[in-house]
């Protein structure tokens, strides 16, 4: 058998083998992606609490639940309200209160959108508040920072018109926390929640969120590395309009590009 005939017979076999190999590789990738997606969905454990939905006049009792499917309130009278995450324009969450602002128009042709306020019997766990913020995506107000989060910590005083609180600022790879023992004044900002920061001198920091603004007196000087990291992350989210993977707070991983808050 000459070489030309062998080549003609071998070529279809090689093509078939290569097709089968790539097909199997693709199946493995799809299967792995499916497992990853399933694991991601499993990580969001549904949570619920008895609570009250407040109306202009009066309130009604029921059960509020937050799950991968969205937010649901089942009233004692049998009626149910449901919101997909994409239908929530913004929210404010504290340990025992959730306020929703939706895209739904108000009834009777009144101006504005429909808002809902719930008082909860059980405190919202920090991981549920963080998951809600990630699912809604749009800027929000999260007053339930995770006490287990890791980051660089600086003691600070939150300045306000009629009062102030003492606590710590925690600079995470994926955002900023302000943690205080004063009820209702803690905050957890994702980069997507922040518009900019301002650092007029080493002892002051102004955090401008889309939904709130905090002025801090710093009890320790803030480093240039932290400021550059904050500015780069906020600039990246505002400029690109998407969630880029955060850079770790390690030496030589942040630069001066896109610096806004300390200019």
VOVEXDO-337930 format. One line per 8 residues: their letters; for each residue z, y, x of C-alpha. Coordinates in steps of 0.02 Angstrom, whole numbers, plus 32768, in hexadecimal, padded with zeros to 4 digits. Each point is the difference from the previous one (the first is absolute). Last residue first. Example, Ala and Ser with C-alpha at 12.3 -4.5 7.8 and 13.67 -1.06 7.14 Angstrom:
2
sa = 8165:7FCB:82AC | 8021:7F54:7FBB
***
This chain:
263
xxxxxxxx = 886C:8CAE:7EA7 | 8093:7F8B:7FE5 | 7FD1:7FB7:7F55 | 7F47:7FF5:801F | 7FD5:7F8E:8091 | 7F58:7FAF:7FDE | 7FED:7FC1:80AF | 8099:801C:806F
xxxxxxxx = 801A:7F4C:802C | 8061:7F69:7FC7 | 8006:7F52:804E | 803B:8039:80AC | 80B5:7FCE:7FE4 | 802A:7F9E:7F62 | 8016:803B:7F4E | 7F88:7F82:7FB6
xxxxxxxx = 7F5B:8038:7FB7 | 7FEB:7FF1:7F46 | 7F6C:7F9E:7FB9 | 7F92:807C:7FA3 | 8021:8018:7F48 | 7F6E:8063:7FBA | 7FCE:80B4:7FDB | 7FB6:8017:80AD
xxxxxxxx = 803B:80B0:8024 | 80A4:7FFE:7FA0 | 8032:7F53:803C | 7FCF:801F:80B4 | 804F:80AD:8004 | 80A3:7FB9:7FBE | 8000:7F76:8083 | 7FD0:8072:8091
xxxxxxxx = 8080:8084:7FD0 | 808E:7F83:7FF1 | 7FD6:7FAC:80A6 | 7FEF:80A7:8058 | 80A8:8038:7FBC | 8054:7F5D:8036 | 7FB7:800C:80B0 | 8030:80B8:800F
xxxxxxxx = 80B7:7FD0:7FEA | 8074:8042:7F79 | 809D:8058:803C | 80A1:7FC2:7FB5 | 8066:804A:7F71 | 7F5F:8030:7FA8 | 8007:807E:7F72 | 7F89:7FBB:7F7D
xxxxxxxx = 7F95:804F:7F79 | 7FBC:7F89:7F7C | 7F67:8018:7F90 | 7FD1:7F99:7F68 | 7F6D:7FAF:7FA5 | 7F70:8013:807B | 807D:7FF8:808E | 8023:808E:8079
xxxxxxxx = 8086:7FCF:807E | 8049:8095:805D | 8057:7FDB:80A4 | 807C:806C:8060 | 805D:7FF1:80A5 | 7F70:7FED:807D | 7FA9:809D:7FBD | 7F80:802D:7F7A
xxxxxxxx = 7FE7:7F46:7FD7 | 7F91:7FF7:7F66 | 7FCA:7F63:7FA5 | 7F64:7FDE:7F98 | 7FC0:7FBE:7F5A | 806F:7F67:7FF3 | 7FFF:7F79:7F7B | 7F72:7F9E:8053
xxxxxxxx = 8068:7FF5:809F | 8083:7FA5:7F99 | 809A:8065:7FD8 | 80AC:7FB8:7FDB | 8081:807A:7FBE | 80BC:800E:7FEB | 8043:8090:7F97 | 8029:7FA7:7F5D
xxxxxxxx = 80B3:7FCC:8029 | 8048:804D:809E | 8019:7F73:807F | 7F67:803A:805E | 7F61:7FAF:8042 | 7F61:8063:8021 | 7F72:7F89:8021 | 7F58:801E:8053
xxxxxxxx = 7F60:7F99:8000 | 7FA2:7F65:803A | 8038:7FEE:80B5 | 80AC:803D:7FCC | 8056:80A5:8027 | 80B0:7FFC:7FB8 | 8051:80A6:7FD7 | 80BC:7FF5:7FEF
xxxxxxxx = 8081:8046:7F89 | 8058:809E:7FCD | 7FE2:8058:7F5C | 7FE7:80B2:7FC8 | 8023:806C:7F6A | 7FC3:8095:7F9A | 7F57:8029:804C | 7FEC:7F60:8065
xxxxxxxx = 800D:7FCF:80B7 | 8002:7F49:8030 | 806C:7FE6:809A | 7FC6:7F88:8087 | 8031:7F72:8075 | 7F67:7FB4:8056 | 7FCD:7F49:7FF2 | 7F68:7FAC:804F
xxxxxxxx = 7FC7:7F6F:7F95 | 802E:7F60:7FA7 | 8015:7FEA:7F45 | 809A:7FA1:7FC3 | 8044:8091:7F98 | 7F5E:7FFF:7F9A | 7FE6:80AC:7FB6 | 801B:8013:7F44
xxxxxxxx = 7FD7:80B5:7FD1 | 7F44:7FDF:7FF7 | 7F9C:8094:7FC3 | 7F46:7FE0:7FE8 | 7F57:801D:8050 | 7F77:7F89:7FC1 | 8004:7F4C:803D | 8045:7FB9:7F5A
xxxxxxxx = 800F:7F55:8053 | 804C:803F:80A3 | 807E:806F:7FA6 | 8032:7F71:7F8C | 8016:7F8E:8097 | 8074:807F:8053 | 806A:8012:7F63 | 8008:7F42:7FEE
xxxxxxxx = 8033:7FED:80B7 | 808A:8082:7FE9 | 8050:7FA0:7F70 | 8009:8062:7F5B | 80B4:800F:7FC5 | 8025:7FA7:7F5D | 8024:8052:7F58 | 7F65:806C:8008
xxxxxxxx = 7FDE:80AC:7FB6 | 7F47:800F:7FD6 | 7F95:809B:7FF3 | 7F4D:8002:7FC0 | 7F7A:8084:8010 | 7F5F:8014:7F9C | 7F7F:807B:8040 | 7FE9:80B9:7FE3
xxxxxxxx = 7FD3:8067:7F69 | 802E:7FC8:7F4F | 7F6F:7FB9:7F9C | 8078:7FA8:7F86 | 802A:7F7E:8084 | 8008:801E:80BB | 7F6F:7FC6:806A | 8017:7F63:806B
xxxxxxxx = 7FE8:8017:80BB | 80B6:7FD0:801F | 809A:8057:8045 | 808E:7F84:8013 | 80B9:8023:801A | 806E:7F72:803C | 80BE:800C:800A | 808D:7F95:8042
xxxxxxxx = 7FE4:7FF9:80BD | 7F85:8091:8001 | 7F47:7FFC:7FD8 | 7F89:808F:7FE1 | 7F51:7FD5:7FC7 | 7F4B:8032:8011 | 7F59:7FEE:7FA7 | 8027:7F53:7FBB
xxxxxxxx = 7F65:7FB2:7FB0 | 7FCC:7FAC:80A4 | 80A6:7FA3:8003 | 7FDC:7FB1:7F56 | 8074:8041:7F7B | 8046:7F9E:7F6D | 806C:8032:7F6B | 8047:7F7D:7F8A
xxxxxxxx = 8043:8008:7F4E | 807E:7F7B:7FC6 | 808C:806F:7FC0 | 8064:7FDD:809E | 7F7A:8056:8066 | 7F9B:7FA5:8084 | 7FCF:8075:808D | 7F7A:7FC7:807B
xxxxxxxx = 7FC5:803B:80AA | 7F6F:7FB0:805F | 7FB7:7F51:8014 | 8050:7FE6:80AB | 80A8:8018:7FAA | 8074:808D:7FC9 | 8067:7FDE:7F63 | 805D:8072:7F88
xxxxxxxx = 8068:7FB0:7F76 | 802E:8057:7F5D | 8065:808A:7FB2 | 7FBB:8094:7FA1 | 8022:80B9:8013 | 8022:809A:7F97 | 7F99:809C:7FE1 | 7F84:8032:8085
xxxxxxxx = 7FFD:7F49:802F | 8061:7FA0:8084 | 7FDC:7F4B:8028 | 80A3:7FA5:8020 | 8022:7F70:8076 | 8016:7F47:801E | 7FBD:7FCF:80AB | 7F6A:7FA4:8045
xxxxxxxx = 7FB7:7FC7:80A5 | 7F63:7F9C:8027 | 7FF5:7FC0:80B2 | 7F77:8050:8068 | 7FF4:7F88:8095 | 7FA8:7F7F:7F93 | 7F6B:8074:7FEC | 7FF1:8014:80BB
xxxxxxxx = 800F:7F44:801B | 7F75:7FE4:7F82 | 7F92:8080:8056 | 801F:7FAD:80A8 | 7FD9:7F54:7FB7 | 7F5E:8042:7FB6 | 7FD1:8050:80A4 | 8020:7F5B:8059
xxxxxxxx = 7F93:7FA3:7F81 | 7F76:8080:8013 | 8007:7FEE:80BD | 8001:7F42:7FF8 | 7F6C:7FFF:7F8A | 7FA1:8075:8072 | 801F:7F8F:8095 | 7FC6:7F69:7F9D
xxxxxxxx = 7F5E:8058:7FD2 | 7FE7:8038:80B3 | 8010:7F4C:803D | 7F8F:7FB8:7F77 | 7F78:807D:8028 | 800F:7FDC:80BB | 7FF1:7F44:7FE3 | 7F66:8017:7F91
xxxxxxxx = 7FAC:806F:8081 | 8029:7F84:808A | 7FB8:7F6E:7F9C | 7F63:8064:7FD5 | 7FE4:8024:80BB | 801D:7F4E:803F | 7F65:7FB1:7FB2 | 7F87:8085:803D
xxxxxxx = 8052:8001:80AC | 7FF3:7F43:800D | 7F48:8008:7FD2 | 7FDF:8082:8087 | 805D:7F96:8081 | 7F92:7F68:7FED | 8035:7F5C:7FB1
***
